[in-house]
Amino acid sequence: MAFFEKVKYSTKRTYTNVEISKIQSIADLKKIPRKPRFYIIFSNYTLRENKCTCFLNDSNKNYPAIYRGQGYNVRERIKSHLFNKKYNGSFTICLDLDGEKGINIDTDARNNGYSWFIAFHGMTTTNGNTEEFIRIQAEIAFDNYFTKPVGSKDITRRFKTMQ
């Protein structure tokens, strides 16, 4: 948790291995790598109480974290969350803000006027990848420090101990 104590998400601030992108259209996904990452979706879009205390600051406006997750191909994960109708993959756990899996910020009128940001943490190892176990530990640490965001409905995963 000490890691999250030091991170203040902001479009004006830079950290080694943390990138922030504003997403307005599917073309903006080109800014997001097709690599393993831990990521957070921030937006002023909410339908119910969000107890998560993590925020991103952009131009003196604070945007709450509404989802956090991890994936082997973070670009496809973000596509599944924010451009769900254009996503043709196998992810079954998606951002859930209004009872649907994934939303469509480009075609659904309910999403007009909201801002969307992605912060993703590069946690690569010497071979250029991260183990899923490490990314899941980042999710757990995030939830323990900030509380799980309103749109995160993932199932708690358990790992067999290595012998």
C-alpha positions, 0 to 999 in steps of 0.5 A: 500500500505504500506505493499508492500513498505516494501516487497522486493522479494528475494530467499535469504530473508525471511518474515513471511507469504511470501514463494518463490518457484522456479518451474521447473516441475509439481513435484515442485507444491508439495511445494505450499499449497492447501490453500487460498493465494495471489500469484505472478508469476515471470519470465524472460519470456515476449513477450510484455512490462511489466509496473509492477515494482515488481521484485524478486531477485535470485542470483543477477538476477531480475525477473519481476512479470508477473502475480498476483492473488489470489485463494482458492487453490493456488496450483491448480491456479498455475497449471492452469497457468503454466501446463495448459494442465495438469489442469482439473479444472474450472478456466477461468482467467489464465496467458496470455502471448501469447494470450492463457489462461495458458501456459505449461512450461514443454512441450512447447519448447517456454518456455525452458530456462526461470525461474519461481518463485512463491511468495505466501502470507499466509493471514490466519485467526484464522480459517485457511482461508482468505476471498476472499474479503481480497485476492482481496484487496491484488490484488488491492493494488499490482496493485496500488503500482506496476502496474498490471503485463503483464499477468494479465487480470482479471476482476475488481470485485465489492462487495456489501456493507454489511448492 
